């Protein structure tokens, strides 16, 4: 059936290493998806049992640093009165200048307020006489007038620590470095005891330490759930295994793509060959029908048909097939228009061969170049279209394994990275392999490569 030139070009394709390996890998993925029942750990509709995830339950430890802050009033003799939350700084009635080493700027600012001078908002750093961390003293803005006392706000100085969260599994903290950095050594055993109680559901709400307040909360097992042993790709929002969903979704996507491309190729060959071979009014009528049909809004047709007749694999395949043949028909029409005046076609007519034999035994084998090179790219378009419709909610019926449906879940749960990474990675891998195969076919059938002098 194939001409010697076509056979030579297929031989050139197998010598292109990248395209050859891509085709073999794509075929291997298709075979794996065909045997999805033996590859996946469960069926696509099975919901994971929360009891099996009990060993992977986590406890979230929240640490809120104890930020010390107090307020007091100073009398002219540096005596502290009206102290509020000042226990870490000094006692009621204590001499302020005996507890802290006061810089001259601070003394002048306080004395100016006692003298009735207007002063702006000012902040100073005071060093305790007995040693320790510095204290930040703030004097509010003063508009003037003799003052009986000066208000001072004291705040713990040094580096301000922010609240942190630690994640614990049953065998210990997830991040050992963060655990050692945030929790002092003398309190680690006590915090571990709180975590152990949290796993049993009997821990106290919170506990205060000199360096902060610690609270433990056991994370509930809910969907979606991140990857764990037995579910390497995680669990989706319906409690189903993502790996199983991806394998079955690959089978559906590749079968849909192959069936749609075969359908489109068959319709495109039939329609384009008749237009190109007969020409005249057949070609004109066919072109007008193609233009009218291609102007119909495909997405609106899909929405209308899905709402009227429901959603199913077969109905989606039929609707796609009704529109997907147009591009291939245009290429085949051009090839048949070019080849129908060739010498071998005229010789076949002179021999009295029937039209059917001339079309499919003589012209078609010589018109396979655009058909073969377009096949992988048509497959990519079919797979991406199915994923897009499933993402929008107009594709396959609910609970059908689909990459687009997983990506739709990822849009709702954007923190669930596994719902984005694995479906998008699978879609990218299949499309990349098909592109590499298409590039190899295009290079193999490129007439410039064939006519180039070695």
C-alpha positions as CSV (number, residue, x, y, z in Angstrom):
1,X,0.0,0.0,0.0
2,X,2.8,2.4,0.9
3,X,5.0,3.9,-1.8
4,X,8.8,3.4,-1.7
5,X,9.3,7.0,-0.7
6,X,6.8,6.7,2.2
7,X,8.6,3.5,3.4
8,X,11.9,5.3,3.2
9,X,10.5,8.2,5.3
10,X,9.2,5.8,8.0
11,X,12.7,4.3,8.1
12,X,14.1,7.8,8.6
13,X,11.7,8.2,11.6
14,X,13.1,5.1,13.3
15,X,16.6,6.5,12.9
16,X,15.7,9.7,14.9
17,X,16.6,8.5,18.4
18,X,14.6,11.1,20.4
19,X,11.4,10.4,18.5
20,X,11.8,6.6,18.7
21,X,12.3,6.6,22.4
22,X,9.4,9.0,22.9
23,X,7.1,6.7,20.9
24,X,8.2,3.6,22.9
25,X,7.7,5.4,26.2
26,X,4.3,6.7,25.1
27,X,3.3,3.2,24.1
28,X,4.6,1.9,27.5
29,X,2.4,4.4,29.3
30,X,-0.6,3.4,27.3
31,X,0.0,-0.3,28.1
32,X,0.3,0.5,31.8
33,X,-2.9,2.4,31.7
34,X,-4.7,-0.5,30.0
35,X,-3.7,-2.7,32.9
36,X,-4.7,-0.1,35.5
37,X,-6.5,-2.7,37.6
38,X,-3.2,-4.5,38.3
39,X,-1.0,-1.3,38.7
40,X,-3.2,0.8,41.0
41,X,-3.6,-0.2,44.6
42,X,-7.4,0.2,44.6
43,X,-10.4,0.9,42.4
44,X,-11.0,4.5,41.3
45,X,-14.2,4.8,43.3
46,X,-12.8,3.5,46.6
47,X,-12.7,5.9,49.5
48,X,-9.7,5.7,51.8
49,X,-10.3,4.5,55.3
50,X,-9.3,7.2,57.9
51,X,-8.2,4.4,60.3
52,X,-5.4,3.4,57.9
53,X,-4.0,6.9,58.1
54,X,-3.9,7.0,61.9
55,X,-0.1,6.3,62.0
56,X,0.4,9.5,59.9
57,X,-1.7,11.7,62.1
58,X,0.2,14.9,63.1
59,X,0.1,17.3,66.1
60,X,0.6,21.0,65.5
61,X,2.6,22.8,68.3
62,X,2.0,26.6,68.4
63,X,4.6,28.6,70.3
64,X,3.7,32.2,71.1
65,X,6.7,34.1,72.6
66,X,6.0,35.9,75.9
67,X,6.3,39.5,75.0
68,X,6.7,41.5,78.2
69,X,5.2,44.9,78.3
70,X,4.3,47.2,81.2
71,X,3.4,50.8,82.1
72,X,4.2,53.0,85.0
73,X,4.4,56.7,86.1
74,X,7.6,58.4,87.3
75,X,7.6,60.9,90.1
76,X,10.2,63.7,90.2
77,X,12.4,61.6,92.5
78,X,12.4,58.7,90.0
79,X,10.0,56.7,92.1
80,X,7.7,54.3,90.1
81,X,4.0,54.5,90.9
82,X,0.8,53.1,89.2
83,X,2.7,50.1,87.8
84,X,0.7,47.9,85.4
85,X,2.2,44.5,84.4
86,X,5.6,45.7,85.5
87,X,6.6,42.6,87.5
88,X,9.4,41.6,85.1
89,X,10.8,45.2,85.1
90,X,10.5,46.6,88.7
91,X,8.3,46.7,91.7
92,X,5.8,49.3,92.9
93,X,7.6,52.2,94.7
94,X,11.1,51.2,93.5
95,X,13.6,53.8,92.4
96,X,13.8,53.7,88.6
97,X,17.3,55.1,88.4
98,X,18.7,52.3,90.8
99,X,17.2,49.5,88.6
100,X,18.3,50.8,85.2
101,X,21.3,52.7,84.0
102,X,19.7,55.8,82.6
103,X,21.4,57.6,79.6
104,X,21.6,61.4,79.7
105,X,19.1,61.8,76.8
106,X,16.5,59.9,78.8
107,X,17.0,62.0,81.9
108,X,16.8,65.2,79.9
109,X,13.6,64.1,78.2
110,X,11.9,63.2,81.6
111,X,13.1,66.4,83.3
112,X,11.9,68.5,80.4
113,X,8.4,67.1,80.8
114,X,8.5,67.8,84.5
115,X,9.5,71.4,83.6
116,X,6.4,71.7,81.3
117,X,8.2,71.7,78.0
118,X,6.5,70.2,74.9
119,X,8.2,67.0,73.7
120,X,7.6,64.5,70.8
121,X,7.2,60.8,71.1
122,X,10.5,59.3,72.1
123,X,12.0,55.9,72.6
124,X,15.1,54.9,74.5
125,X,17.0,51.7,75.3
126,X,17.8,51.1,78.9
127,X,20.3,48.6,80.3
128,X,19.4,46.9,83.7
129,X,22.0,47.6,86.4
130,X,22.0,43.9,87.4
131,X,22.6,42.8,83.8
132,X,20.3,41.1,81.4
133,X,18.4,41.9,78.2
134,X,17.9,45.7,77.5
135,X,14.5,47.3,78.0
136,X,12.9,49.7,75.5
137,X,11.4,52.7,77.3
138,X,8.8,54.9,75.4
139,X,7.8,58.4,76.4
140,X,4.5,59.5,74.8
141,X,4.1,62.9,73.1
142,X,3.7,65.8,75.5
143,X,2.1,69.1,74.6
144,X,3.4,71.2,77.4
145,X,2.3,72.2,80.9
146,X,3.8,71.3,84.2
147,X,3.4,67.5,84.9
148,X,3.1,65.8,88.3
149,X,4.3,62.5,86.9
150,X,5.6,61.2,83.6
151,X,4.2,58.0,82.0
152,X,6.7,55.5,80.7
153,X,5.9,52.3,78.7
154,X,8.4,49.5,79.1
155,X,8.8,46.7,76.6
156,X,11.2,43.8,76.4
157,X,14.1,44.7,74.2
158,X,16.4,42.7,71.9
159,X,15.2,40.7,69.0
160,X,11.5,40.3,68.9
161,X,10.5,36.7,68.3
162,X,7.5,35.8,66.2
163,X,4.9,33.1,66.8
164,X,6.0,29.8,65.2
165,X,4.4,26.4,64.6
166,X,6.0,23.0,64.8
167,X,4.6,19.8,63.2
168,X,5.0,16.5,65.1
169,X,4.6,13.0,63.9
170,X,4.5,10.0,66.2
171,X,8.2,9.5,65.8
172,X,9.2,13.1,66.5
173,X,9.3,16.5,64.9
174,X,9.1,16.9,61.2
175,X,11.8,19.6,61.2
176,X,14.5,18.7,63.8
177,X,16.5,21.9,63.2
178,X,13.5,24.1,63.8
179,X,12.6,22.2,66.9
180,X,16.1,22.6,68.4
181,X,16.1,26.3,67.5
182,X,12.7,27.3,68.9
183,X,12.4,25.2,72.1
184,X,15.0,25.6,74.9
185,X,16.7,22.4,76.0
186,X,15.3,22.5,79.5
187,X,11.7,22.5,78.2
188,X,11.9,19.9,75.4
189,X,10.9,16.9,77.5
190,X,7.9,18.7,78.8
191,X,6.8,19.8,75.4
192,X,7.3,16.2,74.1
193,X,5.0,15.0,76.9
194,X,2.4,17.6,75.8
195,X,2.7,16.3,72.3
196,X,2.2,12.7,73.4
197,X,-0.9,13.7,75.3
198,X,-2.2,15.5,72.3
199,X,-1.9,12.3,70.2
200,X,-4.2,10.6,72.7
201,X,-6.6,13.6,72.7
202,X,-6.1,14.4,76.5
203,X,-3.6,17.4,76.3
204,X,-4.2,20.6,78.2
205,X,-5.2,23.6,76.1
206,X,-1.9,25.5,76.6
207,X,0.9,25.9,79.1
208,X,3.0,29.0,79.9
209,X,6.8,28.9,80.0
210,X,9.2,31.7,80.9
211,X,10.0,32.1,77.1
212,X,6.4,31.7,75.8
213,X,3.1,29.9,75.7
214,X,2.9,26.5,74.1
215,X,-0.3,24.9,72.9
216,X,-0.8,21.5,71.1
217,X,-3.6,20.6,68.7
218,X,-4.1,17.3,67.0
219,X,-4.7,17.6,63.3
220,X,-7.9,15.9,62.1
221,X,-7.8,13.4,59.2
222,X,-9.7,15.1,56.4
223,X,-9.7,15.2,52.6
224,X,-7.6,16.0,50.7
225,X,-4.7,14.4,52.4
226,X,-1.0,14.6,51.5
227,X,1.1,11.7,50.2
228,X,1.8,8.9,52.7
229,X,2.8,5.3,52.5
230,X,0.1,3.4,50.5
231,X,-1.0,6.6,48.8
232,X,2.2,7.9,47.2
233,X,0.4,10.6,45.2
234,X,-1.9,11.6,48.1
235,X,-5.7,11.6,48.4
236,X,-8.1,13.9,46.7
237,X,-11.0,15.9,48.2
238,X,-13.4,12.9,47.8
239,X,-11.1,10.5,49.7
240,X,-9.9,8.7,46.6
241,X,-6.4,7.7,45.8
242,X,-4.8,10.2,43.4
243,X,-2.4,7.6,41.9
244,X,-5.3,5.4,40.9
245,X,-7.1,8.5,39.6
246,X,-4.2,9.4,37.4
247,X,-3.6,5.9,36.0
248,X,-7.3,5.4,35.1
249,X,-7.4,9.0,33.9
250,X,-4.5,8.3,31.6
251,X,-6.3,5.3,30.1
252,X,-9.5,7.3,29.5
253,X,-7.5,10.3,28.0
254,X,-5.4,8.2,25.7
255,X,-8.3,6.0,24.6
256,X,-10.4,9.2,24.0
257,X,-7.5,10.8,22.1
258,X,-6.8,7.7,19.9
259,X,-10.5,7.1,19.1
260,X,-11.1,10.7,18.3
261,X,-8.1,11.0,16.1
262,X,-9.1,7.8,14.2
263,X,-12.6,9.2,13.8
264,X,-11.3,12.6,12.7
265,X,-8.7,11.0,10.3
266,X,-11.4,8.8,8.7
267,X,-13.8,11.6,8.2
268,X,-11.1,14.0,7.0
269,X,-9.8,11.5,4.5
270,X,-13.2,10.7,3.1
271,X,-14.4,14.3,2.9
272,X,-11.1,15.8,1.8
273,X,-10.4,13.2,-0.8
274,X,-13.8,13.6,-2.5
275,X,-13.4,17.3,-2.6
276,X,-9.9,17.2,-4.0
277,X,-10.4,14.5,-6.5
278,X,-13.6,15.5,-8.1
279,X,-13.2,19.3,-7.7
280,X,-15.7,21.6,-9.4
281,X,-19.1,21.9,-7.8
282,X,-18.3,19.0,-5.3
283,X,-15.3,21.0,-4.0
284,X,-17.3,24.3,-3.9
285,X,-20.2,22.7,-2.1
286,X,-17.9,20.9,0.3
287,X,-16.0,24.1,1.1
288,X,-19.2,26.0,1.9
289,X,-20.4,23.2,4.2
290,X,-17.0,23.2,5.9
291,X,-17.0,26.9,6.5
292,X,-20.5,26.9,7.9
293,X,-19.8,24.0,10.2
294,X,-16.5,25.4,11.4
295,X,-18.2,28.7,12.3
296,X,-20.5,26.9,14.9
297,X,-19.4,27.6,18.6
298,X,-18.1,24.3,19.8
299,X,-18.2,25.1,23.5
300,X,-21.8,26.2,23.4
301,X,-22.8,23.1,21.5
302,X,-21.1,21.0,24.1
303,X,-22.9,22.8,26.9
304,X,-26.2,22.5,25.2
305,X,-25.8,18.8,24.3
306,X,-24.5,18.0,27.8
307,X,-27.5,19.7,29.5
308,X,-30.0,18.1,27.2
309,X,-28.7,14.6,26.8
310,X,-26.4,14.2,29.8
311,X,-22.7,13.6,29.9
312,X,-21.0,10.4,28.8
313,X,-17.8,9.2,27.1
314,X,-19.6,8.2,23.9
315,X,-21.6,11.4,23.6
316,X,-18.5,13.5,24.2
317,X,-16.6,11.5,21.6
318,X,-19.4,12.0,19.0
319,X,-19.6,15.7,19.6
320,X,-15.8,16.1,19.4
321,X,-15.7,14.0,16.2
322,X,-18.3,16.2,14.5
323,X,-15.9,19.1,14.7
324,X,-12.4,17.6,14.7
325,X,-12.3,16.4,11.1
326,X,-12.2,19.8,9.5
327,X,-8.5,20.5,9.7
328,X,-7.5,17.1,8.4
329,X,-10.0,17.4,5.6
330,X,-8.4,20.7,4.5
331,X,-4.9,19.1,4.3
332,X,-6.2,16.0,2.4
333,X,-8.1,18.2,0.0
334,X,-4.9,20.1,-0.9
335,X,-3.0,16.9,-1.3
336,X,-5.6,15.3,-3.6
337,X,-5.9,18.5,-5.6
338,X,-2.1,18.3,-6.2
339,X,-1.9,14.6,-7.0
340,X,-5.0,14.1,-9.2
341,X,-3.2,15.5,-12.2
342,X,0.0,13.3,-11.7
343,X,1.0,10.9,-14.4
344,X,0.4,7.8,-12.4
345,X,-3.2,8.9,-11.7
346,X,-3.8,9.5,-15.5
347,X,-2.3,6.0,-16.2
348,X,-4.7,4.4,-13.7
349,X,-7.6,6.2,-15.3
350,X,-6.5,4.9,-18.7
351,X,-6.4,1.4,-17.4
352,X,-10.1,1.8,-16.4
353,X,-9.6,1.3,-12.7
354,X,-12.6,2.3,-10.5
355,X,-12.6,5.6,-8.7
356,X,-12.5,3.9,-5.3
357,X,-9.2,2.1,-6.2
358,X,-7.6,5.2,-7.6
359,X,-8.5,7.2,-4.5
360,X,-7.4,4.8,-1.9
361,X,-4.8,2.6,-3.6
362,X,-2.9,5.2,-5.7
363,X,-3.5,8.7,-4.4
364,X,-3.9,8.1,-0.7
365,X,-0.5,6.4,-0.1
366,X,1.2,9.4,-1.7
367,X,-0.8,11.9,0.4
368,X,0.0,10.4,3.8
369,X,2.7,13.0,4.6
370,X,0.4,15.6,6.3
371,X,-1.8,12.9,7.7
372,X,1.1,11.1,9.5
373,X,2.7,14.3,10.8
374,X,-0.6,15.7,12.0
375,X,-1.6,12.5,13.9
376,X,0.5,13.2,17.2
377,X,-0.6,16.9,17.3
378,X,-4.2,15.9,16.8
379,X,-3.8,13.5,19.7
380,X,-2.4,16.3,21.9
381,X,-5.3,18.5,21.0
382,X,-7.8,15.8,21.9
383,X,-6.2,15.0,25.3
384,X,-5.9,18.7,26.2
385,X,-9.5,19.4,25.1
386,X,-10.8,16.6,27.3
387,X,-8.8,17.8,30.3
388,X,-10.1,21.4,29.7
389,X,-13.7,20.4,29.5
390,X,-13.4,18.3,32.7
391,X,-11.7,21.2,34.4
392,X,-14.6,23.5,33.4
393,X,-17.2,20.8,34.4
394,X,-18.6,20.1,31.0
395,X,-16.6,16.9,30.3
396,X,-17.0,13.3,31.6
397,X,-19.7,12.5,34.2
398,X,-18.9,13.0,37.9
399,X,-16.7,10.4,39.7
400,X,-15.1,9.5,36.4
401,X,-11.3,9.5,36.8
402,X,-10.0,12.5,34.9
403,X,-6.9,14.7,35.0
404,X,-9.0,17.8,34.5
405,X,-11.3,17.0,37.4
406,X,-8.2,16.7,39.7
407,X,-7.0,20.1,38.5
408,X,-10.4,21.5,39.2
409,X,-10.1,20.2,42.8
410,X,-6.6,21.8,43.0
411,X,-8.2,25.2,42.2
412,X,-10.5,24.8,45.2
413,X,-7.8,23.5,47.5
414,X,-4.7,25.5,46.5
415,X,-2.7,24.4,49.5
416,X,-3.0,20.8,48.3
417,X,0.1,20.8,46.2
418,X,-0.2,17.1,45.2
419,X,-3.5,17.8,43.4
420,X,-1.5,20.3,41.2
421,X,1.8,18.6,40.8
422,X,0.9,15.0,39.8
423,X,-2.0,15.6,37.4
424,X,-0.2,18.5,35.7
425,X,3.0,16.4,35.5
426,X,1.2,13.5,33.9
427,X,-0.6,15.8,31.4
428,X,2.7,17.5,30.6
429,X,4.6,14.2,30.2
430,X,2.1,12.6,27.8
431,X,1.8,15.8,25.7
432,X,5.6,16.2,25.6
433,X,6.1,12.7,24.3
434,X,3.5,13.2,21.7
435,X,5.1,16.4,20.6
436,X,8.5,14.7,20.3
437,X,7.0,11.9,18.2
438,X,5.3,14.6,16.0
439,X,8.6,16.5,15.6
440,X,10.3,13.2,14.6
441,X,7.7,12.4,12.0
442,X,7.9,16.0,10.6
443,X,11.7,15.7,10.3
444,X,11.4,12.3,8.7
445,X,8.8,13.4,6.1
446,X,10.4,16.8,5.4
447,X,11.1,16.8,1.6
448,X,14.1,19.2,2.1
449,X,15.8,16.5,4.2
450,X,15.1,13.9,1.5
451,X,16.5,16.0,-1.3
452,X,19.6,17.2,0.6
453,X,22.8,15.9,-0.8
454,X,24.7,13.7,1.5
